[in-house]
C-alpha cells in the first residue's frame, strides 16, 4: 500500500528492505521508495536552485540515475543520503552554471527574472536564502531541511568537516536578521 | 540546536513547491516509463515492469491508430505494446547508415563512429562538428577550442565570459559563431579574428546559412530572430520580438545541443532552435514551427501543433523536404514527419520525453533520443516497413566513470564520415 507523502524520515531499515525488494524486481518497492523520498528531494533541489521547473527536472533526473544504479547499490549503505547526495550535487551544478552566466554581467536567460515564490517561506527569509551562494544553500538545506549532521554532510559533499561548519555558520549569520522576523 | 536554528528548520519544513502532487506524479510516470527499476531482473519481472508503461502507451496511441494520420503507425504501435517489448539492444554496437555522431555527455563530448566505437574528446562541456567532420569546436567555461576527432587540440581561445553554443559555418568552415554570455561573437575557423557581432542573444545555438555569404541567424532574449552578415555586420532581417525578457527557461543535461529545454516554463513564443535549409530559416518555438524567408524574415510556412500540445524540437532533413517535429502532450511525446504536400504523419509516440531528433547525413535514418526510456530509437521514415532499431542504457554507456552521475547523452550532430 502506497501512501503519498509517507514520512520520508522513516527508519533506514525500511529503506534497506525496499532496496532489497527492488533489486529482486518488486515494482511496488521501487514506487514506495520513490514516494517516500520524492518530496524532500524535490524541495531540497528547489531551495538550492530556486526554480520550480529546474528543481523538478533535477529531482527527476536524480531519481532516474539512482534507480538505474540500484542494482549495483550496496545495501549495507543507507539509501537516503546516497539519493540526497545525487540530488544536491546536481542542484549545486545547476546553480553554479547559472551563476557563471551572471558572473559575466549578464541577466542569464536561464535565470528567472524574479525568484520563484517559495510558498510557505517568509519573504525576507527567501530573499536572504537567495543571496547565499549555492554551496552555502546546499549546506543549509542538508542540515535544516534534510537534517543531516555536519559530519554526514561533509561525507556526502566530500568536504572537510570544518568547511561544512564554516558554511553553516556563515549561512546562519547571513540569515540571522531574516530569521528574527519569522513568526514563531 | 539553537532557537535560531530551530526557527530555520521549522521555516524550511513549511516550504511547498507549487503543485507538489502533480510534480510527483509526473516524475513517477517518467521513472516508471523509463523502466529503470528492473536492471538485471528476470524476464518475467521485466514484463510487470513494463505493464504500466504499456497501459499508458496504449491509451496515448489509440487516438492515433484510429485516425487517418495514425494508420501508418499501426506497426509501430503493435511493436511497442508487444509483451516483452522493447526489443532494445543493450549496447550501441553500430550506427545505421553513414557518418559519425557527436554526443555531449556528463563526462564530455564523444565521437561515435559507424562501427559503434567511440572516443571521448576531452573534458569539455559541449561540442559541434565542423562542416566536413574534420574537426569539432568545443567549449568549456571560458574556453573555445577546435579539436580533431581524436581529441587533439588545434587551437584554443579564452574569453572573459562564459562561452557556449559554438557553431561552425559551412561549406567553407571559415567562421565559427558562439555565445559569450548574451553576446553573439564570431571567430575565424583558424581561431583568429575574434569579434563581437551583437548583444541580447538568447541561449539558442546560432545558425549559419550555407554558402559563401557567412550569414548567421540568432535568437534574441525577447523572442525575435535576427540574421546578420558576419563579415560586413550588416543586418539582413529582424523579426518582431514576441515578448519581454524570457524567464525561467533552463537548459538541462538531457536536452542541450542548442535546443532549450521546454519541459519547464519556457514561454510558448520563445525560440527553441534555428536551422537553415537552403534560403529559408526553420524557427522552432513552443507554439509553432516556421520557415522564414532568408531575404526578409517573413514567414513562408507555419505549422502549429494540435491543441494541448507543445513543440519541443524540429529538425529539417538533409535536402530540406521533410521536417521531424517532436511534440509533448501531458505525459506523452510524439515525433511527427511533415513533408511537402502531404499530411503530417506520426512516426512514433510514447510516454515521457523525447529530445531533439537528428537525421543521418544521407537523410535515411532519424535518431530519436527517448530521454525518459534512456534509449535511442533509429527510425527509417521512408522505408514504409516500420523498421526500428532501439538501443538502451545510453546514460551508463556514455558515463562509464560514474554511473550515479550519468545523464542521458545529447546527440548534437550526425555528420559526414569522419576522416
Interface residues (C-beta under 8 A of the other chain):
Chain A: X4 X22 X23 X24 X25 X27 X30 X31 X34 X35 X38 X39 X42 X43 X46 X47 X51 X52 X53 X54 X55 X56 X57 X58 X59 X60 X61 X63 X64 X65 X66 X67 X68 X69 X70 X71 X72 X82 X86 X89 X94 X100 X101 X103 X104 X105 X106 X107 X108 X109 X110 X112 X113 X114 X116 X118 X119 X120 X121 X122 X125 X140 X141 X144 X145 X147 X172 X175 X176 X179 X182 X184
Chain B: X4 X5 X7 X8 X9 X10 X11 X12 X13 X14 X15 X16 X17 X18 X20 X21 X23 X24 X26 X27 X28 X30 X31 X32 X34 X36 X37 X38 X39 X40 X41 X42 X45 X46 X48 X49 X52 X141 X160 X161 X162 X180 X181 X182 X202 X203 X221 X245 X246 X247 X248 X249 X250 X251 X252 X253 X254 X261 X263 X264 X265 X374 X393 X395 X396 X403 X404 X405 X406 X407 X408
